[in-house]
Amino acid sequence: MLNNFSFLGNADAIPKRICPIFLLIDTSGSMEGTRIGAINSAIEEIIPDLRELSNKQADSEIRLAVLEFSSGCEWVTPRLMSMDSFDDWVPLQANGLTDLGEAFLELNRQLSKNGFMDRSSATSGFYAPVIILLSDGDPTDDWLSALKELQKNKWYQASLRVALAIGDDPNLDILRKFIRNPELLFHVTDISQLKKVVRFIAVTSSQVASTSAVITENTSRTPANSKDVAPTSAENILNETLREQRTDDDFGIPSPSPSPAPVPPQNPFPAPMPSSFAEPVSVENDDDEWDDDF
């Protein structure tokens, strides 16, 4: 599936900032058949799309990591891979449970400078990551405790997050907790459209993220506000792009899944806005805390 590659590339080339793309894919037994088949087909087409997009960018490089989860979880890619490193995609197989919590914990481990966000392979720093979660059912493990741990991760806080709910009975409330912007939860019931939706959202997210907030470790050479990450700006751009695309009936991008109606407060004073919807999400911290966590 992967060719020989080098993170160093051409020593004379200008180093590019890395745009990390993470795909978290449910490969439990309920995904067997047309669902996992559509996702495999989408990834086969995403790889050359992202390769072309990455090659066109003058100052950024897209790298992709894929994590599958069922009974446990496993990285399909050993690290964030350059798009030139991919050859033939080995299709994912669906079976087992839905250990979403294990996937959250593993993502948390790799969203660090000791994991996939290794500074030695990204001398010019990283753009805020894109994280796309695809699932069709209810988790079978302690996903909530794992999500709370993941939410402490500053890379996660700075990321652009999209969730795709697949089929007739996914748990939308759980997927809604994973994202920040409720407009970026999509419910795909028409499996014949799944491949097209996955491909479009992955490529469009990459385009948006590779021109959005930059995160770098070496503050002595960057502006003081380089750590002020407002991922909601990128999410708003992505949402607007998808909204425009949904006006094309031939494409079939589904409308965002509606959020539950709010419960009226019991007192005359409005309740505070939930922190998950606050704008902008900031990761301002002192240098020591930033460096320790990253």
N, C-alpha and C positions, 0 to 999 in steps of 0.2 A: 504493500500500500504506500510505503514511503521510500523515496529515493535518498541517496546520500546527499547531505546538505551541510552547509557551514553557516553559523551565525555571524561569522566575521565578514564574509563576503569579500568585496574588493576593498583592499586597504586604502586605496586612493579615493574611493567613493565618499560622498558626504553622508555621514550617518543620518539615518531616518528615525523619527519617532515611531514607536510601535503602537499600533491600534489593536488591542487584544479582543478577540471575539470568542466567547464561551458558549457552546451549545450544551444544554443539559437535556438529555433525551430519555424519556420513559420507555424502557424496553420490557415492561412487565407482560405477563401473558395476555392481558386484555388488548395489547397493541398488536397481537399477531394478525397476519393477513394483510389486508389492504392498507391499514394504518401505517405499520412499520414499512411496508413496501413503498408508500408514497413519500415517507420521510427519507428513505434510502435514495429514491430517485431524485428528490430535491437536493440532497447533499451532493450527489454526483454532478448536478448542474451548478450548484453554488460554488464549488471549488474553482472551476475555470472562470466564473464570473468574478469572484473575489481576487483571483490571480490577475485578471485583466485590470480590475480597479486598482489593486495595489501597485501594479507596474506603471499606471498612469499618474500616480501621486508623486509629486516632486519631493515632498518632505515627510512622507509617512509610509509605513509598511504594515499591511494587515497580516496578523498571525492568528491562527485558529487552534482552539483546543476543544475536544469533544469528550464529554463525560456521559456514559450511559448508566442508568440505574434500574435495577429490578430487585432481585434478592441480593442486596449489597450494591456496590457501585464500582465502576472501573473506567479508567481513562482509556479511550480509544487511541489518543495521541499521548506520547510520553511527556510532552511539554507543549508550549505554544509553538506551533509549527509555521514556518514560512509557507506561503501558498505554492512556491516552486518545489516544495518538498513532497507534495502529494502527487501520487500517480493514480493508480486505480483504487477506488473506494471499495473496501470490503464490507458488504452489506451487514447491518446489524440484525441480530436475531431476537425475537421476542419470546420471553418465558419468565416465570417466577412472579415474585411479589412486587410491591411498589415502595421501595425503601428510599423515599424522598429525603428523609432526615439524614441518611448516610450520605446522600449526594450533597446536601447543604454543608455538612461537616467537612467533606473532602474538598469542596470548593473553597471553604474558609481556609483550609490548610494551604492551598495552592495560591490563594490571593495574598501573597506575602513575598518579601524579598528573598526569603529562604525557599520559596516555591517557584511557581511559574513566572512571577514578576521579578525575575533576577536582573539586577541592574547591569551585570557584566555583559548581557546580551542586548542591552538597550541603552547605549551610551548617551543618547539624546533624550531619554526618558520615555514615558508612556502617555498615550491618550487615555482618557477615562474608558474603562472596559465596557464592552457590550455583552450582556448576559441574556440569553434567550432560553426560556424554559418551555418544554413541550411535554404535556401529560394528558392522560385521558381518564383518570380515575382518582380514587381516594388513596392516600398514603397508608402504608401498613406498619409504620414505625413511629417513633416519637419525633415527628417532623417539627413540632412547634418549639421544643427546646433547642433543636438544632438551628432553626431559623433565628431564634433570639440570639444565639451565639454568632451566627453569620452577620446579623445586623450590627454587631459591634465592629466589624471589619471596615476600615476606611476605604478600601478599594471597592467594596460592595456599596458603601454609602455614596461613592462618587460615580457609580456605574449607571449606564443606560440600560434599563431592564424592560423586557417584553415577555409576556406569557401567552402561549397558545394552548387553549383548552380544546381537546379533540373528542369528537363523538357526542353522544346524546346525554351522558351522565357524568361529566367531570365535576369535581368539587371546585366550583368557581370561587368560593370564599377563601379557600386555601391559596389558590393561585393569585387572588387579589392581594393577599397579605405579602406575597413575594415581591410584587412590583411597587412602584411609588405612584405612578400616574394611572388612574383607573381606565383612562382611554387606551392604554397599551395592553389591555387584556382582550384577546380575541377568541371567540368561540367558533370553531370550525365544525359544523355538523355535516357538511357535504364533503365526504372524503375525496371525491373526484377533484375538488378544488384545493385540497391540502398541499399538494406538491407546489402549486403555483403560489399559494399564500406564504409557505415557509421560505421559498426562494426569494420572493419579493421583499419580505420583512428582513431577512438576513442581509441582503445586499443593501437595501435602503438604510438600515441601521448602521452598517459599516461606513457608508458614505457620510452619514451625519456625524458619527463618532470621530471619524478621522479628520474632522475639521473643527472639533469642539475642544473642551477644556483639556489642557495639558498638565500632567502631574510629573514633577521631576524631583529628584532627591538632592541635587547639588544646589542649595539655595544661594550659595555665594556667587553663582553665575546667572541667576534667574531673578526676575522681578519679585518683590516681596509678596505680591498677590498671586504668585503662581500656585499657591496651595488653596486659593479660594475657588473651590469647584462648585459650579452651579449646573449639575447634570439636568435639572429641569429645563434648562434652555434647549439642550439637545433633544430632550424628550418632546418638548413643544414643537420643535422643527419636524421631528419624525412624525408626530401625530398629525401635523398639518399636511405633510406630504402624503400620508396614508389616507387622510380625509379627502384630499383631492383625487387620489387614485380610486377611491370608492365610488366616485361619480361615474366611473367607467363601468357600465354594466357588464361588459365583456370580460372584465378582469376577475371580479368575484371576491375582492377583499371584503371580509365580513365587517359589520359594524362592531364597535367595542361592546363587550358584554356589559349590560347595565348594572350599576351598583344597587344594592338593596336600598329601599327608601329609608331615610333617616327617621329615628324615633323622636317625636317632639320632646323637648326638654320639660322637666317637671317644674321648673322655676322660670321666672320671666327673663333671666339673664342667659344669653347664648353660651352654649358650651364651647370651650376652647377648641380650636382646630386640631385634629389629631396630628402628632408629630410626623407621621408618615406622609402627610400631604403638605407639610410646611415648605415654603419656597424662600430662598433657595436652600438646598441641603448643603451645609458647609462642613468642611473638614479642616477648619482652621485649628491649629494646635501649635504648641511650642515645638521647636526643632527636635528636641530629644524624643518627645512622644511620637512625632511623625516618623522619625528614623527607626525607633524601636518597633513600631507596628508594621513598617514597610520594609 
